Amino acid sequence: MKVLAFKRPARTEGRVARYIENRTAMLPSDLFLWAAGGAIAGSLALKVMHRDIDSNFVGQWAPVLLILGMYNKMVKQRGH
Protein backbone atom coordinates (compact mmCIF):
# COMPACT_ATOMS: atom_id res chain seq x y z
CA MET A 1 0.00 0.00 0.00
CA LYS A 2 1.44 3.35 -1.02
CA VAL A 3 1.09 6.29 1.36
CA LEU A 4 0.86 9.70 -0.20
CA ALA A 5 2.65 12.49 1.58
CA PHE A 6 1.34 15.99 1.11
CA LYS A 7 3.51 18.97 1.74
CA ARG A 8 1.94 21.82 3.61
CA PRO A 9 2.52 25.24 2.15
CA ALA A 10 5.05 27.34 4.04
CA ARG A 11 3.34 29.79 6.35
CA THR A 12 4.82 33.17 7.03
CA GLU A 13 4.09 35.67 9.74
CA GLY A 14 2.48 38.96 8.93
CA ARG A 15 4.29 42.24 9.33
CA VAL A 16 2.57 43.09 12.61
CA ALA A 17 3.32 39.70 14.21
CA ARG A 18 6.93 39.87 13.07
CA TYR A 19 7.32 43.38 14.50
CA ILE A 20 5.80 42.36 17.86
CA GLU A 21 7.99 39.25 18.08
CA ASN A 22 11.13 41.25 17.31
CA ARG A 23 10.28 43.80 19.99
CA THR A 24 9.26 41.32 22.70
CA ALA A 25 12.33 39.14 22.03
CA MET A 26 14.40 42.04 23.39
CA LEU A 27 12.66 41.82 26.79
CA PRO A 28 14.09 39.49 29.44
CA SER A 29 11.76 36.58 30.15
CA ASP A 30 11.79 37.09 33.90
CA LEU A 31 10.31 40.58 33.41
CA PHE A 32 6.95 38.91 32.83
CA LEU A 33 7.38 36.75 35.94
CA TRP A 34 8.11 39.81 38.09
CA ALA A 35 5.17 41.69 36.55
CA ALA A 36 2.85 38.78 37.36
CA GLY A 37 4.16 38.72 40.94
CA GLY A 38 3.54 42.47 41.13
CA ALA A 39 -0.02 41.98 39.92
CA ILE A 40 -0.59 39.35 42.61
CA ALA A 41 0.88 41.62 45.31
CA GLY A 42 -1.17 44.57 44.05
CA SER A 43 -4.31 42.47 44.05
CA LEU A 44 -3.63 41.38 47.62
CA ALA A 45 -3.05 44.98 48.70
CA LEU A 46 -6.32 46.07 47.09
CA LYS A 47 -8.13 43.17 48.76
CA VAL A 48 -6.79 44.25 52.17
CA MET A 49 -8.08 47.77 51.46
CA HIS A 50 -11.56 46.26 50.78
CA ARG A 51 -11.47 47.28 47.10
CA ASP A 52 -12.71 43.91 45.91
CA ILE A 53 -13.62 44.82 42.33
CA ASP A 54 -10.26 46.49 41.74
CA SER A 55 -8.54 43.54 43.39
CA ASN A 56 -10.21 41.07 41.02
CA PHE A 57 -9.34 43.24 38.01
CA VAL A 58 -5.64 43.48 38.89
CA GLY A 59 -5.49 39.82 39.96
CA GLN A 60 -6.59 38.73 36.50
CA TRP A 61 -3.47 40.27 34.98
CA ALA A 62 -1.20 37.59 36.48
CA PRO A 63 -2.17 34.67 34.20
CA VAL A 64 -2.07 36.91 31.14
CA LEU A 65 1.42 38.09 32.01
CA LEU A 66 2.60 34.53 32.61
CA ILE A 67 1.24 33.42 29.23
CA LEU A 68 2.95 36.37 27.54
CA GLY A 69 6.17 35.32 29.28
CA MET A 70 5.81 31.80 27.92
CA TYR A 71 5.19 33.16 24.43
CA ASN A 72 8.27 35.38 24.76
CA LYS A 73 10.36 32.38 25.82
CA MET A 74 9.10 30.26 22.91
CA VAL A 75 9.87 33.00 20.39
CA LYS A 76 13.41 33.26 21.74
CA GLN A 77 14.00 29.50 21.67
CA ARG A 78 12.33 28.56 18.40
CA GLY A 79 12.82 31.74 16.44
CA HIS A 80 10.25 33.76 14.60
Backbone as JSON Lines, residues from 0, in Angstrom:
{"i":0,"aa":"M","n":[0.85,-1.17,0.0],"ca":[0.0,0.0,0.0],"c":[0.9,1.24,0.0]}
{"i":1,"aa":"K","n":[0.63,2.14,-0.88],"ca":[1.44,3.35,-1.02],"c":[0.79,4.49,-0.24]}
{"i":2,"aa":"V","n":[1.59,5.17,0.57],"ca":[1.09,6.29,1.36],"c":[1.52,7.58,0.68]}
{"i":3,"aa":"L","n":[0.56,8.43,0.42],"ca":[0.86,9.7,-0.2],"c":[1.2,10.73,0.86]}
{"i":4,"aa":"A","n":[2.25,11.45,0.64],"ca":[2.65,12.49,1.58],"c":[2.38,13.84,0.92]}
{"i":5,"aa":"F","n":[1.63,14.66,1.61],"ca":[1.34,15.99,1.11],"c":[2.18,17.0,1.85]}
{"i":6,"aa":"K","n":[2.75,17.91,1.11],"ca":[3.51,18.97,1.74],"c":[2.59,20.14,2.03]}
{"i":7,"aa":"R","n":[2.72,20.64,3.25],"ca":[1.94,21.82,3.61],"c":[2.64,23.06,3.07]}
{"i":8,"aa":"P","n":[1.88,24.02,2.63],"ca":[2.52,25.24,2.15],"c":[3.2,25.97,3.31]}
{"i":9,"aa":"A","n":[4.33,26.59,3.01],"ca":[5.05,27.34,4.04],"c":[4.2,28.52,4.5]}
{"i":10,"aa":"R","n":[4.13,28.69,5.8],"ca":[3.34,29.79,6.35],"c":[4.3,30.85,6.85]}
{"i":11,"aa":"T","n":[3.98,32.07,6.57],"ca":[4.82,33.17,7.03],"c":[4.01,34.07,7.94]}
{"i":12,"aa":"E","n":[4.74,34.73,8.82],"ca":[4.09,35.67,9.74],"c":[3.81,36.98,9.01]}
{"i":13,"aa":"G","n":[2.78,37.65,9.46],"ca":[2.48,38.96,8.93],"c":[3.44,40.0,9.46]}
{"i":14,"aa":"R","n":[3.37,41.19,8.91],"ca":[4.29,42.24,9.33],"c":[4.1,42.62,10.79]}
{"i":15,"aa":"V","n":[2.85,42.69,11.22],"ca":[2.57,43.09,12.61],"c":[3.1,42.05,13.59]}
{"i":16,"aa":"A","n":[2.84,40.77,13.32],"ca":[3.32,39.7,14.21],"c":[4.84,39.68,14.25]}
{"i":17,"aa":"R","n":[5.48,39.86,13.12],"ca":[6.93,39.87,13.07],"c":[7.5,41.04,13.87]}
{"i":18,"aa":"Y","n":[6.87,42.2,13.76],"ca":[7.32,43.38,14.5],"c":[7.19,43.15,16.0]}
{"i":19,"aa":"I","n":[6.03,42.61,16.43],"ca":[5.8,42.36,17.86],"c":[6.8,41.34,18.39]}
{"i":20,"aa":"E","n":[7.04,40.27,17.64],"ca":[7.99,39.25,18.08],"c":[9.4,39.8,18.18]}
{"i":21,"aa":"N","n":[9.79,40.65,17.24],"ca":[11.13,41.25,17.31],"c":[11.26,42.14,18.53]}
{"i":22,"aa":"R","n":[10.23,42.9,18.84],"ca":[10.28,43.8,19.99],"c":[10.25,43.04,21.31]}
{"i":23,"aa":"T","n":[9.37,42.05,21.44],"ca":[9.26,41.32,22.7],"c":[10.46,40.4,22.93]}
{"i":24,"aa":"A","n":[11.15,39.99,21.87],"ca":[12.33,39.14,22.03],"c":[13.45,39.91,22.74]}
{"i":25,"aa":"M","n":[13.39,41.24,22.72],"ca":[14.4,42.04,23.39],"c":[14.18,42.09,24.91]}
{"i":26,"aa":"L","n":[12.98,41.77,25.36],"ca":[12.66,41.82,26.79],"c":[13.15,40.57,27.49]}
{"i":27,"aa":"P","n":[13.71,40.7,28.69],"ca":[14.09,39.49,29.44],"c":[12.84,38.72,29.87]}
{"i":28,"aa":"S","n":[12.93,37.41,29.84],"ca":[11.76,36.58,30.15],"c":[11.29,36.75,31.59]}
{"i":29,"aa":"D","n":[12.22,36.98,32.51],"ca":[11.79,37.09,33.9],"c":[11.07,38.41,34.18]}
{"i":30,"aa":"L","n":[11.09,39.35,33.25],"ca":[10.31,40.58,33.41],"c":[8.82,40.25,33.56]}
{"i":31,"aa":"F","n":[8.35,39.29,32.76],"ca":[6.95,38.91,32.83],"c":[6.63,38.21,34.15]}
{"i":32,"aa":"L","n":[7.57,37.42,34.65],"ca":[7.38,36.75,35.94],"c":[7.28,37.77,37.07]}
{"i":33,"aa":"W","n":[8.16,38.77,37.07],"ca":[8.11,39.81,38.09],"c":[6.84,40.65,37.96]}
{"i":34,"aa":"A","n":[6.41,40.92,36.74],"ca":[5.17,41.69,36.55],"c":[3.97,40.91,37.07]}
{"i":35,"aa":"A","n":[3.94,39.6,36.85],"ca":[2.85,38.78,37.36],"c":[2.86,38.77,38.89]}
{"i":36,"aa":"G","n":[4.06,38.66,39.48],"ca":[4.16,38.72,40.94],"c":[3.7,40.07,41.47]}
{"i":37,"aa":"G","n":[4.01,41.14,40.75],"ca":[3.54,42.47,41.13],"c":[2.03,42.59,41.06]}
{"i":38,"aa":"A","n":[1.44,41.96,40.05],"ca":[-0.02,41.98,39.92],"c":[-0.66,41.22,41.09]}
{"i":39,"aa":"I","n":[-0.06,40.12,41.48],"ca":[-0.59,39.35,42.61],"c":[-0.48,40.17,43.9]}
{"i":40,"aa":"A","n":[0.69,40.8,44.1],"ca":[0.88,41.62,45.31],"c":[-0.07,42.82,45.31]}
{"i":41,"aa":"G","n":[-0.24,43.44,44.15],"ca":[-1.17,44.57,44.05],"c":[-2.6,44.15,44.32]}
{"i":42,"aa":"S","n":[-2.96,42.99,43.81],"ca":[-4.31,42.47,44.05],"c":[-4.53,42.2,45.53]}
{"i":43,"aa":"L","n":[-3.53,41.63,46.19],"ca":[-3.63,41.38,47.62],"c":[-3.76,42.68,48.41]}
{"i":44,"aa":"A","n":[-2.97,43.68,48.01],"ca":[-3.05,44.98,48.7],"c":[-4.43,45.61,48.53]}
{"i":45,"aa":"L","n":[-4.97,45.52,47.33],"ca":[-6.32,46.07,47.09],"c":[-7.38,45.3,47.88]}
{"i":46,"aa":"K","n":[-7.18,44.0,48.0],"ca":[-8.13,43.17,48.76],"c":[-8.12,43.58,50.23]}
{"i":47,"aa":"V","n":[-6.92,43.83,50.78],"ca":[-6.79,44.25,52.17],"c":[-7.47,45.61,52.39]}
{"i":48,"aa":"M","n":[-7.44,46.45,51.36],"ca":[-8.08,47.77,51.46],"c":[-9.58,47.71,51.15]}
{"i":49,"aa":"H","n":[-10.13,46.5,51.04],"ca":[-11.56,46.26,50.78],"c":[-12.02,46.85,49.44]}
{"i":50,"aa":"R","n":[-11.13,46.86,48.46],"ca":[-11.47,47.28,47.1],"c":[-11.55,46.02,46.25]}
{"i":51,"aa":"D","n":[-12.61,45.25,46.49],"ca":[-12.71,43.91,45.91],"c":[-12.76,43.9,44.39]}
{"i":52,"aa":"I","n":[-13.5,44.81,43.79],"ca":[-13.62,44.82,42.33],"c":[-12.27,45.15,41.69]}
{"i":53,"aa":"D","n":[-11.59,46.15,42.24],"ca":[-10.26,46.49,41.74],"c":[-9.28,45.34,41.95]}
{"i":54,"aa":"S","n":[-9.41,44.68,43.08],"ca":[-8.54,43.54,43.39],"c":[-8.72,42.42,42.36]}
{"i":55,"aa":"N","n":[-9.95,42.11,42.02],"ca":[-10.21,41.07,41.02],"c":[-9.66,41.48,39.65]}
{"i":56,"aa":"F","n":[-9.82,42.75,39.3],"ca":[-9.34,43.24,38.01],"c":[-7.82,43.09,37.91]}
{"i":57,"aa":"V","n":[-7.1,43.55,38.92],"ca":[-5.64,43.48,38.89],"c":[-5.17,42.02,39.01]}
{"i":58,"aa":"G","n":[-5.85,41.22,39.79],"ca":[-5.49,39.82,39.96],"c":[-5.59,39.02,38.68]}
{"i":59,"aa":"Q","n":[-6.44,39.44,37.77],"ca":[-6.59,38.73,36.5],"c":[-5.47,39.03,35.52]}
{"i":60,"aa":"W","n":[-4.61,39.98,35.84],"ca":[-3.47,40.27,34.98],"c":[-2.41,39.18,35.08]}
{"i":61,"aa":"A","n":[-2.29,38.54,36.24],"ca":[-1.2,37.59,36.48],"c":[-1.16,36.45,35.44]}
{"i":62,"aa":"P","n":[-2.27,35.75,35.19],"ca":[-2.17,34.67,34.2],"c":[-1.86,35.17,32.8]}
{"i":63,"aa":"V","n":[-2.36,36.34,32.46],"ca":[-2.07,36.91,31.14],"c":[-0.58,37.2,31.01]}
{"i":64,"aa":"L","n":[0.0,37.79,32.03],"ca":[1.42,38.09,32.01],"c":[2.28,36.83,31.95]}
{"i":65,"aa":"L","n":[1.85,35.79,32.66],"ca":[2.6,34.53,32.61],"c":[2.53,33.89,31.22]}
{"i":66,"aa":"I","n":[1.38,33.96,30.59],"ca":[1.24,33.42,29.23],"c":[2.09,34.22,28.25]}
{"i":67,"aa":"L","n":[2.1,35.54,28.4],"ca":[2.95,36.37,27.54],"c":[4.43,36.03,27.75]}
{"i":68,"aa":"G","n":[4.81,35.73,28.99],"ca":[6.17,35.32,29.28],"c":[6.52,34.0,28.61]}
{"i":69,"aa":"M","n":[5.58,33.08,28.59],"ca":[5.81,31.8,27.92],"c":[5.95,32.01,26.41]}
{"i":70,"aa":"Y","n":[5.11,32.86,25.85],"ca":[5.19,33.16,24.43],"c":[6.55,33.8,24.11]}
{"i":71,"aa":"N","n":[6.98,34.73,24.94],"ca":[8.27,35.38,24.76],"c":[9.39,34.35,24.77]}
{"i":72,"aa":"K","n":[9.33,33.42,25.7],"ca":[10.36,32.38,25.82],"c":[10.37,31.48,24.57]}
{"i":73,"aa":"M","n":[9.19,31.11,24.1],"ca":[9.1,30.26,22.91],"c":[9.65,30.97,21.68]}
{"i":74,"aa":"V","n":[9.36,32.25,21.54],"ca":[9.87,33.0,20.39],"c":[11.38,33.04,20.42]}
{"i":75,"aa":"K","n":[11.95,33.22,21.61],"ca":[13.41,33.26,21.74],"c":[14.05,31.91,21.42]}
{"i":76,"aa":"Q","n":[13.41,30.82,21.85],"ca":[14.0,29.5,21.67],"c":[13.81,28.95,20.25]}
{"i":77,"aa":"R","n":[12.64,29.16,19.71],"ca":[12.33,28.56,18.4],"c":[12.5,29.52,17.23]}
{"i":78,"aa":"G","n":[12.69,30.76,17.52],"ca":[12.82,31.74,16.44],"c":[11.46,32.26,16.03]}
{"i":79,"aa":"H","n":[11.46,33.06,15.02],"ca":[10.25,33.76,14.6],"c":[9.47,32.9,13.65]}
